[in-house]
Amino acid sequence: MVKQCEVIGVKKIIIIGSGGHASVIIDAIEKERKYAIYGIIDTVRPVNTSIYGYRIVGTEPTLLKLGKQVCGGIVAIEDNWTRKKTVETIRKLVPDFSFVSIIHPSACISSNVKIGDGTVVMAGAVINRNTIIGEHSIINTNSSVDHDCILSDFVSIAPGAVLGRNVKAGNSAVVSLGAKVIHSVSIGEHTVIGAGSTVLQSIGPYGVAYGTPAKVVRTRKQEDSYLS
């Protein structure tokens, strides 16, 4: 079924989250010019508050009232676990809600790259041929993902991080600021690679690893925050 906003040629979307990460996503949306922003959903800021030039229109249940006024939206929350829980909440409230992907026009994406719904690719990011990026992931500013990589859902590749060819990253894995991962290495689900680390061999799930070469220093739970 074609939604009303598509019929009239205006693709309006909603932003879920109003932190600093949301401001960067909003900038990418404005520059991409593929969608217009209807407003922002947030659980903290009061309704009708203006931030980043847009109005807070309510909390997640407000999505039930918007109907055909929006064609979808994106969860603009940086933490993987919080982003995942928010997506799950929205899917329960509005099962047919459409999540959109956002790609900054300065990103360099090769042919035959697949990018999942809800994923954002920030300014200056590079994604090379035959790579698959899952849903609701973040390929952040000036990061590089080489050819034939497979990144699962809710993955975060931080600014300046570099992934060699054939790298695999499990659900909710994190490669932090400036870290480097050599070719054909796997990073397990919910594992965090520390800033500036160099990963020379595969690392299993639910760990925190850092250093050069990166070594696992402790385990972690999937809900543990990795952002200070």
Rosetta silent file (secondary structure, phi, psi, omega in degrees, C-alpha in Angstrom):
SEQUENCE: MVKQCEVIGVKKIIIIGSGGHASVIIDAIEKERKYAIYGIIDTVRPVNTSIYGYRIVGTEPTLLKLGKQVCGGIVAIEDNWTRKKTVETIRKLVPDFSFVSIIHPSACISSNVKIGDGTVVMAGAVINRNTIIGEHSIINTNSSVDHDCILSDFVSIAPGAVLGRNVKAGNSAVVSLGAKVIHSVSIGEHTVIGAGSTVLQSIGPYGVAYGTPAKVVRTRKQEDSYLS
SCORE:     score description
SCORE:     0.000 S_00000001
   1 L     0.000  132.168  178.105    0.000    0.000    0.000 S_00000001
   2 L   -83.648  128.571 -178.564    1.342    3.440   -0.922 S_00000001
   3 L   -77.049  155.410 -175.995    1.258    5.843    1.979 S_00000001
   4 H   -58.036  -39.742 -176.952   -0.353    9.246    1.633 S_00000001
   5 H   -67.534  -25.447  176.143    2.907   11.147    2.105 S_00000001
   6 H   -76.502  -34.689 -179.944    4.410    9.253   -0.831 S_00000001
   7 H   -62.051  -41.967 -178.018    1.396   10.041   -2.995 S_00000001
   8 L   -86.392    1.917  172.643    1.825   13.767   -2.511 S_00000001
   9 L    83.594    8.394  179.331    5.567   13.490   -3.064 S_00000001
  10 L  -114.533  112.548 -179.520    6.702   14.557    0.405 S_00000001
  11 L   -94.537   96.610 -179.393    8.566   11.910    2.354 S_00000001
  12 E   -96.987  137.023  179.376    8.357   13.027    5.961 S_00000001
  13 E  -127.677  163.032  178.305   10.118   11.075    8.687 S_00000001
  14 E  -110.399  144.080  175.867   10.336   11.192   12.454 S_00000001
  15 E  -102.034  129.712  178.050   13.554   11.253   14.490 S_00000001
  16 E  -106.885  109.049 -174.943   13.582    9.148   17.679 S_00000001
  17 L   115.376  145.351 -176.052   16.077   10.642   20.141 S_00000001
  18 L  -136.061   22.572  177.579   17.350   14.168   20.666 S_00000001
  19 L   -81.470 -167.603 -178.867   20.940   13.831   21.897 S_00000001
  20 H   -62.134  -36.024  178.131   24.133   14.842   20.157 S_00000001
  21 H   -61.824  -37.351  178.005   24.011   11.788   17.875 S_00000001
  22 H   -62.190  -37.921 -178.671   20.591   12.930   16.686 S_00000001
  23 H   -63.713  -35.527  179.294   22.001   16.322   15.709 S_00000001
  24 H   -72.289  -39.160  176.454   24.560   14.662   13.419 S_00000001
  25 H   -64.200  -41.832  177.842   21.914   12.441   11.841 S_00000001
  26 H   -59.401  -41.776  177.407   19.700   15.481   11.301 S_00000001
  27 H   -60.134  -42.271  178.528   22.576   17.205    9.514 S_00000001
  28 H   -64.202  -40.261  178.804   22.970   14.160    7.234 S_00000001
  29 H   -62.870  -45.330 -179.205   19.230   14.136    6.499 S_00000001
  30 H   -62.884  -37.430 -179.173   19.233   17.816    5.627 S_00000001
  31 H   -78.347  -33.204  179.144   22.186   17.402    3.301 S_00000001
  32 H   -68.758  -34.087  177.062   20.910   14.194    1.688 S_00000001
  33 L    60.518   29.206  177.095   17.590   15.916    0.874 S_00000001
  34 L   -92.842  -30.951 -178.280   15.786   12.622    0.522 S_00000001
  35 L  -129.853  156.093  168.213   13.438   13.177    3.451 S_00000001
  36 E  -104.798  144.393 -177.691   11.833   16.065    5.316 S_00000001
  37 E   -91.439  118.836  179.242   11.847   15.926    9.122 S_00000001
  38 E   -74.553  -40.968 -178.044    8.374   16.017   10.672 S_00000001
  39 E   170.569 -168.440 -174.880    9.637   16.296   14.240 S_00000001
  40 E  -126.982  135.400  172.284   11.408   14.491   17.067 S_00000001
  41 E   -96.860  132.627 -179.230   10.255   11.803   19.495 S_00000001
  42 L  -154.190  143.903 -177.356   11.931   11.980   22.908 S_00000001
  43 L   -93.747   -4.504 -174.807   11.255   10.598   26.384 S_00000001
  44 L  -113.373  -50.443 -175.507   13.007   13.381   28.325 S_00000001
  45 L   -74.554  143.027 -179.276   12.447   16.760   26.695 S_00000001
  46 L   -64.582  149.426  175.534    8.984   18.358   27.057 S_00000001
  47 L   -58.287  142.160 -179.732    6.565   18.346   24.135 S_00000001
  48 L    77.397   -0.757  170.642    6.844   21.430   21.891 S_00000001
  49 L   -64.073  140.897  177.590   10.437   22.042   22.948 S_00000001
  50 E  -102.405  129.902  177.371   12.498   23.121   19.940 S_00000001
  51 E  -146.144  136.952 -177.343   15.909   21.518   19.392 S_00000001
  52 L    55.903   24.407  178.109   18.149   21.465   16.319 S_00000001
  53 L    87.033    7.484 -178.433   15.437   23.469   14.557 S_00000001
  54 E  -131.286  158.635 -174.015   12.698   20.851   15.057 S_00000001
  55 E   -94.310  138.618  169.220    9.854   20.328   17.529 S_00000001
  56 E   -73.727  120.746 -174.872    9.559   17.570   20.115 S_00000001
  57 E  -102.909   -6.742  178.555    6.194   16.026   19.232 S_00000001
  58 E   147.586 -163.095  178.050    5.945   13.446   22.026 S_00000001
  59 L  -105.734 -174.551 -175.283    7.175   10.032   23.183 S_00000001
  60 H   -53.583  -42.261  179.163    7.040    6.647   21.426 S_00000001
  61 H   -58.422  -20.265  177.367    3.242    6.187   21.879 S_00000001
  62 H   -61.589  -25.120  179.282    2.807    9.378   19.824 S_00000001
  63 H   -58.711  -30.013  179.072    3.776    7.288   16.786 S_00000001
  64 H   -64.547  -27.809 -176.740    0.341    5.665   16.999 S_00000001
  65 H   -89.210  -19.312 -174.235   -1.274    9.059   16.366 S_00000001
  66 H   -73.357  -36.862  176.679    0.927   10.160   13.479 S_00000001
  67 H    53.040 -125.888 -175.258   -0.362    7.606   10.986 S_00000001
  68 H   -79.946    2.210  177.841    0.093    8.762    7.400 S_00000001
  69 H   -69.502  -22.680  176.832    1.692   12.039    8.434 S_00000001
  70 L  -129.684  151.783  178.543    5.078   10.270    8.324 S_00000001
  71 L   -96.860   -2.913 -178.180    6.468    7.543    6.079 S_00000001
  72 E   155.712 -160.087 -179.673    8.875    6.203    8.692 S_00000001
  73 E  -176.011 -175.111  179.858   11.781    7.288   10.828 S_00000001
  74 E  -140.828  140.593  177.068   15.155    6.518   12.319 S_00000001
  75 E   -85.386  112.076 -175.003   16.297    5.835   15.876 S_00000001
  76 L  -100.414   60.685 -179.722   18.991    8.443   16.546 S_00000001
  77 L  -123.438  128.210 -170.715   20.458    6.902   19.699 S_00000001
  78 L   -76.037  -40.731 -177.374   24.183    6.150   19.819 S_00000001
  79 L   -67.307  128.739 -174.523   24.323    3.361   22.416 S_00000001
  80 H   -59.903  -46.492 -176.415   23.700   -0.011   20.734 S_00000001
  81 H   -66.076  -45.169  179.104   21.664   -1.569   23.542 S_00000001
  82 H   -64.054  -39.838  177.211   19.449    1.481   24.074 S_00000001
  83 H   -62.128  -43.207  179.457   18.937    1.792   20.320 S_00000001
  84 H   -63.088  -46.003 -179.698   17.937   -1.877   20.108 S_00000001
  85 H   -63.775  -36.260  177.731   15.459   -1.631   22.988 S_00000001
  86 H   -66.270  -42.791  176.727   13.938    1.500   21.441 S_00000001
  87 H   -60.165  -42.730  179.426   13.519   -0.265   18.090 S_00000001
  88 H   -63.351  -39.819  177.914   11.833   -3.187   19.857 S_00000001
  89 H   -61.794  -44.600 -179.107    9.461   -0.813   21.658 S_00000001
  90 H   -65.710  -40.523 -179.853    8.481    0.865   18.385 S_00000001
  91 H   -64.834  -31.453  176.530    7.946   -2.468   16.637 S_00000001
  92 H   -72.832  -40.468 -179.289    5.573   -3.536   19.415 S_00000001
  93 H   -70.738  -46.149 -175.829    3.656   -0.265   19.257 S_00000001
  94 L  -132.097   85.369 -173.377    3.563    0.047   15.461 S_00000001
  95 L   -56.592  -29.186 -178.169    4.412   -3.310   13.850 S_00000001
  96 L   -98.801   16.271  179.301    4.432   -1.900   10.313 S_00000001
  97 L   -62.837  135.870 -178.246    6.579    1.145   11.135 S_00000001
  98 L   -97.726  121.909  174.268    9.175    1.746    8.419 S_00000001
  99 E   -93.565  134.289 -177.102   12.749    2.434    9.474 S_00000001
 100 L  -106.336  154.408  172.120   14.798    4.375    6.924 S_00000001
 101 L   -97.744  147.356 -178.738   18.532    4.411    6.296 S_00000001
 102 E  -122.711  128.604 -178.687   20.377    7.739    6.127 S_00000001
 103 E  -127.672  116.286  177.995   23.528    8.240    4.046 S_00000001
 104 L   -62.095  136.682 -176.287   25.481   11.488    4.174 S_00000001
 105 L   -62.218  -17.849  178.287   26.172   12.665    0.603 S_00000001
 106 L   -87.843   -3.963  175.434   29.925   12.854    1.294 S_00000001
 107 L   -70.333  148.554  179.966   30.081    9.138    2.162 S_00000001
 108 E  -112.366  107.096 -176.131   31.724    6.939   -0.474 S_00000001
 109 E  -118.193  120.839 -177.565   29.781    3.725   -1.006 S_00000001
 110 L   -73.578  171.164  177.334   30.874    1.265   -3.688 S_00000001
 111 L   -69.072  156.609  177.479   28.568   -0.755   -5.925 S_00000001
 112 L    62.487   31.681  172.560   26.974   -3.952   -4.653 S_00000001
 113 L  -100.394  135.140  178.483   26.923   -2.760   -1.044 S_00000001
 114 E  -110.489  127.968 -178.094   23.838   -3.643    1.004 S_00000001
 115 E  -122.621  123.818 -175.365   22.767   -1.337    3.829 S_00000001
 116 L   -74.735  162.137  177.876   20.004   -2.381    6.220 S_00000001
 117 L   -60.387  142.591  177.212   17.009   -0.353    7.337 S_00000001
 118 L    81.682   -0.539 -179.542   17.646    2.070   10.181 S_00000001
 119 L   -88.260  145.615  177.168   21.383    2.285    9.501 S_00000001
 120 E  -121.062  136.306  176.813   23.180    5.616    9.210 S_00000001
 121 E  -116.872  116.277 -170.889   26.376    6.263    7.245 S_00000001
 122 L   -85.793  177.208 -176.236   28.054    9.492    8.346 S_00000001
 123 L   -58.968  133.311  174.282   30.144   12.090    6.549 S_00000001
 124 L    78.247    0.378  178.903   33.364   10.863    4.968 S_00000001
 125 L   -70.989  149.503  178.032   32.722    7.177    5.635 S_00000001
 126 E  -123.964  128.895  174.878   33.921    4.658    3.033 S_00000001
 127 E  -128.232  118.962 -174.892   32.259    1.297    2.372 S_00000001
 128 L   -92.795  173.661 -168.223   33.821   -0.860   -0.343 S_00000001
 129 L   -52.376  146.467  171.453   32.356   -3.449   -2.717 S_00000001
 130 L    65.162   16.173  177.125   30.324   -6.479   -1.693 S_00000001
 131 L   -86.568  145.130  177.948   30.019   -5.418    1.930 S_00000001
 132 E  -118.056  123.714  177.117   26.825   -6.084    3.857 S_00000001
 133 E  -111.650  128.001 -177.881   25.755   -3.755    6.670 S_00000001
 134 L   -74.177 -167.098 -177.528   22.893   -4.924    8.881 S_00000001
 135 L   -82.644  148.689  171.478   19.983   -2.973   10.304 S_00000001
 136 L    56.453   37.444  177.548   20.204   -0.064   12.762 S_00000001
 137 L  -101.399  167.439  179.138   23.989    0.175   12.594 S_00000001
 138 E  -125.243  118.608  171.681   26.239    3.234   12.686 S_00000001
 139 E  -107.585   99.648 -163.202   29.083    3.733   10.221 S_00000001
 140 L   -86.051  179.694 -170.424   30.479    6.878   11.738 S_00000001
 141 L   -53.166  126.945  175.272   32.458    9.863   10.493 S_00000001
 142 L    58.609   22.900  172.590   35.569    9.085    8.400 S_00000001
 143 L   -84.813  164.279 -176.900   35.444    5.372    9.200 S_00000001
 144 E  -136.739  126.506  177.731   36.402    2.810    6.556 S_00000001
 145 E  -120.574  112.888 -173.437   34.895   -0.606    5.882 S_00000001
 146 L   -78.026 -176.526 -170.573   36.766   -2.510    3.183 S_00000001
 147 L   -68.967  151.393  173.676   35.358   -4.975    0.656 S_00000001
 148 L    62.416   26.707  173.897   33.479   -8.180    1.466 S_00000001
 149 L   -84.817  154.863  175.168   32.842   -7.337    5.112 S_00000001
 150 E  -129.148  111.886  178.182   29.714   -8.535    6.912 S_00000001
 151 E  -111.038  128.720 -177.026   28.419   -6.394    9.768 S_00000001
 152 L   -79.713 -164.141 -176.607   25.355   -7.610   11.641 S_00000001
 153 L   -78.053  149.512  174.300   22.563   -5.540   13.228 S_00000001
 154 L    60.947   29.543  176.805   23.113   -2.712   15.743 S_00000001
 155 L   -83.318  147.675  176.787   26.860   -2.569   15.047 S_00000001
 156 E  -126.444  117.636  173.935   28.775    0.652   15.729 S_00000001
 157 E  -107.062  109.900 -169.473   31.906    1.601   13.787 S_00000001
 158 L   -75.394  167.428  178.858   33.210    4.756   15.471 S_00000001
 159 L   -53.813  132.796  175.848   34.821    7.801   13.827 S_00000001
 160 L    77.969    0.067  178.629   38.175    7.027   12.252 S_00000001
 161 L   -74.801  149.611 -176.929   37.931    3.248   12.736 S_00000001
 162 E  -129.857  127.075  175.598   39.268    1.062    9.904 S_00000001
 163 E  -113.547  127.863  175.307   38.144   -2.443    8.955 S_00000001
 164 L   -73.597 -175.396 -177.765   40.166   -4.502    6.486 S_00000001
 165 L   -69.827  153.363  174.156   38.623   -6.840    3.918 S_00000001
 166 L    59.985   24.592  176.453   36.486   -9.824    4.908 S_00000001
 167 L   -79.138  141.352  175.768   35.945   -8.618    8.477 S_00000001
 168 E  -120.338  136.260  178.210   32.876   -9.940   10.277 S_00000001
 169 E  -129.638  126.694 -178.220   31.223   -8.214   13.227 S_00000001
 170 L   -75.509  174.490 -179.237   28.426   -9.803   15.263 S_00000001
 171 L   -51.701  130.913  174.644   25.258   -8.154   16.529 S_00000001
 172 L    63.775   19.548  173.851   25.897   -4.990   18.577 S_00000001
 173 L   -69.811  153.406 -178.750   29.685   -5.182   18.213 S_00000001
 174 E  -129.602  129.251  169.743   31.593   -1.929   18.649 S_00000001
 175 E  -114.477  110.199 -168.103   34.829   -0.807   17.008 S_00000001
 176 L   -80.246 -179.438 -173.179   35.791    2.357   18.876 S_00000001
 177 L   -47.953  122.832  171.646   37.529    5.566   17.836 S_00000001
 178 L    69.647    5.896  179.686   40.538    5.066   15.599 S_00000001
 179 L   -72.791  155.013  179.863   40.736    1.297   16.102 S_00000001
 180 E  -127.223  136.164 -179.564   42.018   -0.897   13.261 S_00000001
 181 E  -122.661  119.749 -177.040   40.909   -4.418   12.407 S_00000001
 182 L   -73.687  168.822 -174.547   43.053   -6.427    9.982 S_00000001
 183 L   -61.485  149.550  172.907   41.578   -8.489    7.156 S_00000001
 184 L    62.757   24.917  177.907   39.611  -11.712    7.719 S_00000001
 185 L  -100.654  146.630  177.084   39.154  -11.141   11.447 S_00000001
 186 E  -112.553  141.706  176.410   35.866  -11.751   13.290 S_00000001
 187 E  -119.893  123.477 -174.182   34.533   -9.752   16.216 S_00000001
 188 L   -70.107  164.052 -179.122   31.903  -11.483   18.341 S_00000001
 189 L   -61.843  141.699  177.667   28.495  -10.111   19.222 S_00000001
 190 L    63.291   13.868  176.142   28.352   -7.435   21.926 S_00000001
 191 L   -87.671  142.618  179.389   32.147   -7.185   22.007 S_00000001
 192 E  -113.428  124.961  173.239   33.745   -3.749   22.311 S_00000001
 193 E   -96.754  122.411 -173.923   37.118   -2.975   20.729 S_00000001
 194 L   -67.752  159.161 -178.729   38.743   -0.105   22.609 S_00000001
 195 L   -58.052  136.058  175.531   39.802    3.187   21.053 S_00000001
 196 L    74.599    5.744 -177.835   43.085    3.126   19.154 S_00000001
 197 L   -77.423  162.000  174.065   43.427   -0.652   19.337 S_00000001
 198 E  -124.417  116.408 -176.234   44.784   -2.915   16.600 S_00000001
 199 E   -95.047  114.888 -176.241   42.944   -6.210   16.196 S_00000001
 200 L  -107.171  -10.913  177.511   45.236   -8.899   14.738 S_00000001
 201 L  -147.917  160.748 -176.078   43.168  -11.992   15.507 S_00000001
 202 L   -61.490  145.452 -179.113   39.523  -12.902   15.960 S_00000001
 203 E  -125.977  134.653 -174.882   37.885  -11.988   19.266 S_00000001
 204 L   -74.283 -175.090 -176.274   34.887  -13.813   20.712 S_00000001
 205 L   -78.389  161.600  171.260   31.555  -12.472   21.969 S_00000001
 206 L    56.304   43.943  178.112   30.745  -10.445   25.096 S_00000001
 207 E  -129.889  164.843  170.237   34.221   -9.086   25.671 S_00000001
 208 E  -118.188  122.080 -177.103   36.109   -5.831   26.007 S_00000001
 209 E  -129.066  138.613  174.311   39.420   -5.847   24.135 S_00000001
 210 E  -155.310  169.481 -179.064   42.017   -3.167   23.666 S_00000001
 211 L   107.798  176.581  177.138   45.695   -2.589   23.021 S_00000001
 212 L  -130.781  103.338   -0.536   48.112   -3.351   20.186 S_00000001
 213 L   -75.364  154.998 -178.273   47.600   -6.168   19.605 S_00000001
 214 L   -67.341  134.851  177.150   44.120   -6.102   21.111 S_00000001
 215 E  -131.890  147.794  178.923   43.512   -8.572   23.931 S_00000001
 216 E   -70.760  125.700 -178.728   40.390   -9.334   25.912 S_00000001
 217 E  -106.593  -19.571  176.550   40.642   -7.675   29.320 S_00000001
 218 E  -168.836  167.769  174.056   37.218   -8.516   30.703 S_00000001
 219 E   -92.369  168.067  177.377   33.768   -9.776   29.833 S_00000001
 220 L  -146.780  158.940  173.288   30.695   -7.595   29.498 S_00000001
 221 L   -94.654  155.604 -175.252   26.920   -7.908   29.444 S_00000001
 222 L   -62.198  -27.537 -177.713   24.968   -6.846   26.404 S_00000001
 223 L   -88.531   -5.177 -179.963   23.288   -4.021   28.324 S_00000001
 224 L   -64.529  134.636  177.570   26.551   -2.551   29.654 S_00000001
 225 L   -73.795  142.127  175.450   27.197    0.970   28.451 S_00000001
 226 L  -117.640    3.453 -179.337   30.369    1.549   26.469 S_00000001
 227 L  -109.940  128.845  179.103   29.930    5.309   26.015 S_00000001
 228 L   -89.253    0.000    0.000   31.098    7.725   28.687 S_00000001
